[in-house]
């Protein structure tokens, strides 16, 4: 199973459990999360490499998770 498909399945499970917003398609959320990882890696690789890749990735992942969280989560 492709990574994005796995993410979409897990996001869908989170939606069913009431943890993830239901107004965002699970596949769209999976694309956003995949793009976040790719974007940070590209910024680091093509830029001055003046930030900690791991820290920046986790920081932005946390932001994305807060944006996708169901109200009250």
C-alpha positions in Angstrom: 0.0 0.0 0.0 1.3 3.4 -0.9 2.3 5.7 1.9 -0.3 8.3 1.0 -3.0 5.7 0.9 -2.0 4.5 4.4 -2.1 8.1 5.7 -5.5 8.6 4.2 -6.8 5.4 5.8 -5.4 6.5 9.2 -6.9 10.0 8.8 -10.2 8.4 8.0 -10.0 6.3 11.1 -9.2 9.5 13.1 -12.3 11.1 11.6 -14.5 8.2 12.5 -13.2 8.4 16.1 -13.9 12.1 16.2 -10.3 13.1 16.5 -9.8 14.6 13.0 -12.0 17.2 11.3 -14.7 15.6 9.2 -14.9 18.5 6.7 -11.6 17.7 5.1 -11.4 14.7 2.8 -9.0 12.1 4.2 -7.1 11.9 0.9 -6.7 15.7 0.9 -5.3 15.6 4.5 -2.9 12.8 3.4 -1.7 15.0 0.5 -1.2 17.9 2.9 0.8 15.8 5.3 3.0 14.3 2.5 3.5 17.7 1.0 4.6 19.1 4.4 7.3 16.5 4.7 8.5 17.0 1.1 8.4 20.7 1.4 10.5 20.9 4.5 13.0 18.4 2.9 13.2 20.5 -0.3 13.6 23.8 1.7 16.5 22.2 3.6 18.2 20.6 0.6 18.0 23.6 -1.7 18.5 26.2 0.9 21.3 27.2 3.2 20.6 24.2 5.5 20.5 26.7 8.3 17.7 25.0 10.3 17.4 21.7 12.1 15.5 19.5 9.6 14.1 17.2 12.3 13.0 20.0 14.6 11.4 22.0 11.8 9.6 18.9 10.4 8.2 18.1 13.8 7.2 21.7 14.5 5.3 22.0 11.2 3.7 18.5 11.7 2.4 19.7 15.0 0.9 22.8 13.4 -0.7 20.7 10.7 -2.1 18.3 13.3 -3.7 21.2 15.2 -5.3 22.5 12.0 -6.7 19.1 11.2 -7.9 18.3 14.8 -11.6 18.1 15.4 -13.0 20.9 17.5 -12.2 20.3 21.2 -9.2 18.0 20.5 
